[in-house]
Amino acid sequence: MKIVEITIVCAYCVFIIGIGFYFKNRAGRTAGGYWSAETNIGVVVNAFALLATVMSGGGMMGNIGIAAGLGIPFILSANLGAGTGLGVGALLVAKPMRKAGAKTVAEFIKMRFPNRAISYLVPIIVAITYTIYLVAQMKASGTVGQYLLGVSYNTGLIVTWLIFTVYVAIGGMLAVTWADFIQGMLMMLMVVVSSMAALFHFGGFGSMMAKAVSNFPNIGSLYMPVSTYAAFFILWVCVGLCSPHILMRVSTTKNPFGARISLNGGMLLITFFSVLTSIVLGAATRVVLGNAKIPNPDAAFLMLLDVVFDPFWKGMMAAAIFSAIMSTAAGLLLAAAASIANDIIVNLHRTGMAPEKQATLGRVLVFAVSFLVLLLSFNPPTYLTLLYSAAMGFLVSGLMVPLLAGLWWKGTTEAGALVSIIAGATTYGICYFAFQLPKFTEIFVALPVGLVSIVVVSLASKISSPEILQRVEEWHA
């Protein structure tokens, strides 16, 4: 065990749990306080929270391992897509969603399409996707514990699971947002410090990149099918437009203008963060690894830290990586629990439930979902980023078309949205499991199927009621 590193990480974890207890009373008063942080979060806090949410354990570890093992252009296409997605989301989604006052994306879609089947399908898709996404984050925590702190994989896994579950369950979205703000700043600081240290250690960017290319000639080239790079980029643009764990941040802002500024600020932070992790740290990691095959790509960055940093800075970096893991895991966990508690149980079956009981139900579901994720995380697959990107492709294929069409086309009907959700998600699943397509290109089939479905069925079915159309106009007023 590594005493200095473990001491720093433990102190950080105690601090994060303290945030959860600090916001306990405010989060427990109402469902709105628990799920949407009382709609009172400023733009700077939200921008850094978005950085922490989007870049996750994959951004701190998986992305760097992919850059070193599969090439910088491959992972950079996804990272730049994520930043672009927030910018596009600021233009297309932020204002109407914030004006609608929905606490979750599923609730927002239900406002536009008050259909019972849709009310079930959307939260089910969210829960499935985020369970897989959470497994990837949990693997990152076990890997950090094993390689950087000298504890077993299972120990790192269980400790991280317990910490983020406790502060999410206790403090809700308020605790998650303020913890993510702190974690986002720590992540950015540590990535800047490690990038500068790597450049100094290897004699500057030119020298470092030359060594990286010598070890892995394809590190900077487009050697995969061009469709793979394009699909990876577009997939993450779409994630920024429809992913609940990102758009839940919109509901925490003070007003629609703040929602837009938060997403644009997150876009700028993510783009800068992506350049450092994908290009600088990806190349530096390949220099350390030489030309050997990477045994565990998700631990490759940790091997760089062993070369560049002393125990104190390794402890700080471990805290930053745990920040990335817990920030995304917390947002995902809250969104997954909300999809079941708020969007299924409360809205469909217990509409008269008292606000305090709704918050209590949320806490119970947080523990239930997180325990399932823990059980699935003891034997996860390799490549964190590829794992959760595939899961997000399923969510995008099912939700993006009906969400955007419902916002911007008054002719969209309940029947069209329902068929689009089923057709898009099913097509993605068939393409993913039944065909050997280039990575992530399944969305090039699923999204057009969803779009054609919603147009054809909407034109052939009964238009939405005047009350709903008036509601859409008010969202854009």
N, C-alpha and C positions, 0 to 999 in steps of 0.2 A: 504493500500500500504506500501511497505517496502523501505524506503528512501535510506538506504545505498546500498542495493542490486541493486536497480533500477539505482542509480547513477553510479555504477561500470559498469553495463551492457550498459548504455547509452554512457559512455565514450568509451567503447570498440566498440560499433556500429559506432560511429562517426569516429573512427580510421579506421575501415574496409571500410567504404564508401570513406574515404580519399585515400585509396589504389586504388580504382577504378578510381578516378579522376586523380591520379598520372600517371596511365598508359593509360589514355584516348587517347592521341595523337598517341602513338605508336601502340595501338590496332586498331585504325581506319584507318590506312594507307592501309592495304591489308587484304584479307581473311585469308592468312597464319598467319599474326600477330594476327588476332582476334581469330581464332580457334586453333592455335598451338603454340602461344607464341614465334614466331620467331625462334623456335627450338634452344633455347639458355639457357635452364634451367639446373643448375648443379645437381649432384646426391643427395647431402644432402637435398637440397630444395625439390626435387622430392620425396625422400623417406618419408619425413615428410608430404608432400602433399598427398601421397598415404595413409598414416596412417589416416589422417583426412578424406579423401574421402571414404575409405572403412568402417571405424568404425562408422561414422555418429551419428545421434541421437539414432539409435538403439544400437550402441556400448556403448554409455554413459548412456542410460536409458532402452531401450527395452531389451537389453541383460541381464542387472542386474535384471530386473523384471522377466525375464524368468528363470534365475538361481534360484531366490528366490521362484518362483511359480511353475516351472515345473522341476527343477533339474539342477545341474551344468553340468553333462555330456551332457545333451541335447544341451545347448547353446555352450558349449566348443567345441563340434564336429563341429559346424558351424564356430566358430571363428578360430579354428586351420585349418579348410579347406580353409578359406579366405587367411590366411598366406601362406599355402602350394600352393594355386593357383597362387600367385604372383611368388613364386619360380619356379614353373613349367612353368609359362608364360615367365620367364626370359630365360629358356632353349629353348622353342619351338616357341615363337611368337616375342619376343622383337627385335631380330636382323633383321629378314626379313621385319617386318613391318616398322622399322625405316629406313631401306635402301630403301624401296619403296617410302618413302616421302609422304604417304597419311596423310591427316589431320584428317580423321575419319575412323572408322572401315568399315562403309558402302562404303566409297571411296576405301578402300583397297580391299574389296571383289569385287567391280566393276572392279578394275584393273585385277583381276584374272579371273572374269567371266563377260565380257562385255555384259550382257544380260539385256534387258529393264525391264522384269518382276522382275528380281532379284534387279535391281536398285530401284524399287518401294517397294518391299516386305521388304527388310532389314531395311530401315529407318522407315517404318511403324511399324515393330515389336519393334524397339528401342523406338519410340515415345510412343507407348502404354505402354510398360514396365516401362519406366521412369516416365510417368505421375502417375502411381500407386505408384512407389517408392517415388516420391516427396510428395504425399499425406501423406505417413507415416512420412516423415521428418517434414511436416507442423504440423501434430498432436503433434509431440514432442515439437515444439516451443510453441504452445498454452498451452500444459500441464505445461511446465516450467513457463510460465507467470502466470498461475493460482496457482500453488502450491508453487513456490519459490519466486515470486515477488509480489504476492498479487493482480495481475490484472486479468481481465476476460480472459477466454480461447480465445475468439475471438480477444481481444486486442493483446495478445501475438502473435497470428497467423498472424494478419494483419501487425503488426510492423516488424516481422521477414521477412515476404514475401516482404515487401517494400524494406528492407535493402539489402537482397541478390539479388533481381531483379535489383536494381539500380547499384550495383557494378559489377554484371555480364554483364549487358547491356552496361555499359560505358567502362569497362576495358578489357572485353573478357578473353581469357585464361591466359594472363599475370597477370591480377588482380586476377583471380581465383587461379592460382598457388601460387603466393606470399602470398595471404591471407591464403590459405590452409597450407602453410609452417608455418606461425605464429600460425594458429589455431591448427595445429598438435602438435607443441611444447607446447602450452598452455594445450591442452587435456592431453598430457602425464604427464606434471607437476602436474596437478590437480588430475589425477588418482593416481599418486604415493603419493601425499600428503594425499588424502582421505583414501587410503589404510593404510598408516602408522597411521593416526589418528584413524581409526577404530580398528586396531590391538591393539593400546595402550588403547583405550577406553574399549575394551572388554577383556583385560587381556591376549593378545597373540592369535596366530592362533589356538592352540589346544583347549583352553577354548572357543573361539568363535565358532569353528566348532562343538564342543560338544553341545553347546546351540542350534545351527542351526539344528543339527540332531534331537535333542530332540523336537524341534518345528515342523520339517518337516522330518520324517524318510527317505523319498525317495530323499532328496536333493542331495545325492552323489551316488545314485544307478541307474542301467540301468533297470528301471521298464517298459519302453515302448518297443515295438517290436525292435529288433536289427536292422531291416531294416530301421527304421526311423532314428536312429543315423547315420547309414552308408549313407543314402540318403542325410541327412543334410550336412554331411561332403563333399561328392562328389559334391553336388550342388554348394557349395561355392568354391571348387577347380575349377570347370568349369567356375564359374563367373570370376575368375582371368585370365582365358584363353581367354575369348571372350567378356567380358563386355566393351562396348565403353567408358563409363566414366572412366574406369581404363586404358584401352589401349590408350586413347587420351593422357595420360601422356607420353607414349613412343614417340609420335611425337614431344613433347616439348624438348626432350633431345638433346644434342649437337652432339651425334654420337651413333652408335649401341652399343658400349661398355657401354656408359653411360646409355642407356636404360636398359641393363641387370643389372647393378649395382644398379640402382634406384629400380627396382622390387625386387631384393634380399634384399636391405636395408629396403624397405617397409615390406617385409616378416618378418624380424627380429623384427621390431618395433611393428607390428600387433600381433605377437605371444606373446611378453612380455605384451603388453596392454591387450590382451585377458585373460591371466592368472590372472592379477590383477582384471579386471572387473568381470569375470565369477566366480572365486573361492573366492577371498578375499571379494570383495564388494557384491557379491551375497550372501555369507554366512552371512556377517554383516547385510545386509538388512533383511534377514529372522529372525535374532535375534531380531531386532527392531520390526518386525511385529508380533512376537509370532507365535502361531499356528492358527491364524485366516486366513480366506480366504482373498486374496488380492482384494480389491474392484476395484482398477485401477492399474494393473501390471506395466504399463508404467510410473507411478508416484511413484513406490515403492522406488526407489533410493532417491528420493527427501525427503521422510520421514526419511531416514537414515541421510541425511544432517541436518535435523532439530535437531536431537539428538546430533550429533558429533560437529557441527561447530557453530561459532558465526556469526553475520550478515556480517562482512567483508569477511570471507571465503566463506560464502554462496553466496555472490555476485560474488566472483572470480569463484566459481564453476558454477554459473549460466552463466557467460561469457564463461566458457569452454564448457558447454553443448550447448549454442548457437553457439559456434565455430564448434562443431561437426555437428550440424544441418545445418548450413549455408555452411560449406565446402562441404558436400555431396550434398546438394541441389543445390549449385552453379555448381558443376561438372555435375550433372544430367541434370540440366536445360540447360547448354551449349550443352551437348550431344544431348538432345532432340531437341533443336532448330537447331543444326547443321544437324541433320538427315533430317529435313524438308527444311531448307534454302540451305545448301551446297549440300546435297545429292539428293534432288528432284528438287527444283526450279532452282538452278544455273546449276547443271550438266546435267539436262534433258531438260530444256526449255530455259535457258538464258545463253548459254555458252559464249556469248560475253560481259557479264556484267562487267563493270569496277570494279577494286579491291575495291575502296572506296564504291561503291554501294553495293557490296557483304557484306562488313562489316556493312553497314547501314541496309541491309536486315536482317542480323543476329540479330541486336539489336531489330528490330521490332518483329521478331519471338520469341526472349527471352521474351518480354513483353506479347505476345499473349499466349504462352505456360504457363507462370507463372500465368497469370490471370485465365486460365482454372483450373490449380491446386488449386488455392485459393478457387474457387467455390466448388470444390470437397472435400475440407478439413474441412468444417464446421461441418460435422457429420461423422467422420471416424470410422472404426471398432477398436477393441482392439488388443493388442499385435503387436507393431510396426514391430518387426523383422520377425514375421511369415507372416505379410502382404506383405512386400517387398520381402521376400524370395520366396513366391509363384509366384510373378510377375517375379522374376529373373529366375525361373524355366522355364517359357514360353520362355524367351529370349535364355537361354542356349539350350533348345530343338530345337529351330529354327536355331541358328547361329553357334554353336560350331563345329558340324561335318563338314559342308561345309568350314568353315574357316580353320580348321586344315588339312582337306583332300586337300584343294586347295594349301596349303603351302607345304605339304610333299608327295603328290602323284600326279605325272604328269599326270596320267591317268584320273584324275577327270575332268569331262566335265561340260559345262554350264547346260545341261539338267539334269545331275545327281545332281548338286548343287541346282537347282530350285526345283526338286522333293523332295530332302532331307529337304529343308527349309519348304516346305508346309507340308510334312508328319510328320516331327518332331514337329512343332508347333501345328498342328491340333491334333495329337495324345495326346500331353500334355493337350490341352484344353478338349478333350473328357474324358480323365482319371480323370482330376481334377473336372469337373462338373457333370459327369455321374456316377462315381463310388466312393465308400467310401474306398479309399486306405489309408494305413498308411501315415502319413505326409511326403510329398516330394518324396515319392517313385514313383510318376508319371514319373520322369526322368528315372527310370529303365526300363520303357516301351518305352518312347519317343526317348531316345538316340539310342537304338538299332534299332528302326524303321528307324530313320534318317540315321544311318550307313548302314543298309542293302539297303535302297533306293539309296543312293549315289553310292554304289558299283555296284549294279545290273544295274542301268540306265547308269552309266558311261561306263561299259563294253559293253553295247548294243548301245551306241550312238557315234557320231563323236568326235574324240579327238580334244583338243584345237589346235589353230593355232601355227605354229613354233615360231611366234613372242611372243606369250604369254608364251610358254614354256621356251623360252630364257629369258624372264623377270623373271620367277620363279628362274631359275638358277642364275641370277644376284643377287637376293635377298639373296641367300644362299652362294654366293661366299665369 
